[in-house]
Amino acid sequence: MKAYSTDLRERVLAAHARGLSRRELIDLFQISQGSITRWLRQQRLSGDLTPRVPPGRARSIPTDQEAALRRQLEAAPDATLASHAAQWAADYGTPLSSWSMARAIRRLGWSRKKSR
């Protein structure tokens, strides 16, 4: 799910500062009680309302390298996941598992149907 915009967060907290209750904010802006609580805490602690980066590891194949992956797939459409991962490691120095390669291929929407 995408984060709510900074503009919405500012409008909600401005309305809260004007005296609207949390129940009124929930009904007016169609947001959850938890969002209001988090935004108030975030404003109190840091003063900044920009959405935080979601937790988790970075992708093994970053978004800016997806074009290179697409070229590799087009060059060898019948190669196995393991051979694609080995080729990627040889070209870019990033060792990948077959599952990581499969997730990257799926993000591209690439079909892995083999020739007969």
Buried (B, 14 or more C-beta within 10 A) or exposed (E): EEEBEEEBBEBBBEBBEEEBEBEEBBEEBEBEEEBBEEBBEBBEEEEEBEEEEEEEEEEBBEEEBBEEBBEBBEEEEEBEBEEBBBBBEEEBEEEBEBEBBBBBBEEEEBEBEEEE
